[in-house]
Amino acid sequence: MAKVSPGVGPRFPQVVVLFGATGDLARRKLLPGLYHLATSGFIPACRIVGVSLDELDADGFRQAARSALDEFGKRKPTDTSWQAFAQGLDYVPLSAGAQALKAAVERAEASIGAECRRLHYLSVPPSAALSAVQLLGQAGLVERSRIVMEKPFGTDLASAVTLNRQLHGVFAEDQIFRIDHFLGKEPAQNILAFRFANGLFEPIWNRNFIDHVQIDVPETLGLGQRSAFYEQTGAYRDMVVTHLFQILAFMAMEPPTALEPAPISEEKNKVFRSMLPIRPSDVVRGQYNGYREEPGVDAESETETFIALKCFIDNWRWAGVPFFLRTGKRLAEGQRIISIAFREPPKSMFPAGSGVGAQGPDHLTFDLADASKMSLSFYGKRPGPGMRLDKLSLQFAMHDTGMQDDVLEAYERLILDAMRGDHTLFNTAEGIERLWQVSIPLLESPPPVRLYPAGSWGPKSIHQLIAPHAWRLPFERAWRKPNQLGG
Ligand code: BG6
């Protein structure tokens, strides 16, 4: 269990109004995360009011929450901690309206004292976000509140601009937290530490030394219960315009003047401003065989379950360096990596057949799994006569540090930050609108979806997209096992 350090949590008790309380994200991540935060001392006190279309009462919601914790929670509830948590759960169906919601929040507040704050978490699709915001406005629940907006934020530039404008009609910007859970992943923040806490890497972090970058997030998962959401969303809106571009910004941004929300957002937004519009000819869209037969999916659906693309950041540091992004459902492996390929040396003096360059360029690889890993690969001499070269690597695995249990799950970290009012790891309206703007050519003229077999790495044309380079995944050499020495 993560250690609770002083000052990491909010000062005030919290009432969480959870929209989409019976949905997939709430079940998998938000309820287990809130349970952990509430029962481990991170929050002084916490009450949760669930809201959704389902006609449940508080007991029905407690049962749904319990089954979510049993199925998805990493820490199984004990009787005592469950009782304490369950007591703090209440539920209001959307159909009950603003006054019923207000009454439930006031009941919750009365049970934890007047000095409390509200966190409204909108775990709903973009089409439902605005009506939830308006309901909160009508219920008079804006004061002492912060609001977390789930991605995708809008579905294109026009809808994001409208959503921002209407949101600002109810909440002030400093109350709004546009979440991207990839930025709450410990290894994503470690990119900032790696780049800016060390003198060694930043001097080579540019077009003079880096040949290309891959951000590759294949998933073995399918749709689960989410076909209705996914049909309207697809892989680009679900993953790229949100998570992958955010990770790209951490990887590519200039050093911020301080590790604070405004300077970090400013540097990320500069990356987005420098991004060239996405050309449809640089994009491969795919759909796994069988997707159209899934329940809730249109028999002629053109929604992509896979996307790979090439994009460019046209600034002083990165001009001409391609960034290759890939993600999709039902692929061969579940991985989340950033791989940075360094330029090869200008001349090889090694004899023919030495093996130099045979296994690709030197790479720096970040694994964004919770148990994060990093690897720097390079050519080194194989012992013995002659000059045979092998690919070797220096590897770091969080497992080896013994600190693995201190890792907070991404949503937990971000919920705590939002409760504390810390915007550092959240997105701004400007950044999101710019990302929709660079997406216009692709959204207006998407290339046709190509079918791919479930369990593969996507449509065949992904190889043309990246040529003359090659996708790092699947890895030729596996990560070293924790605590295991050797190459
Ligand atoms: C979510 C997407 O935001 O991220 C899902 O909606 C995806 O489709 C998920 O599976 C991946 O997140 P993680 O943390 O499991 O890598």
Boltz pocket constraint, residues with backbone or C-beta under 6 A from the ligand:
constraints:
  - pocket:
      binder: B
      contacts: [[A, 181], [A, 219], [A, 221], [A, 238], [A, 239], [A, 336]]
      max_distance: 6.0
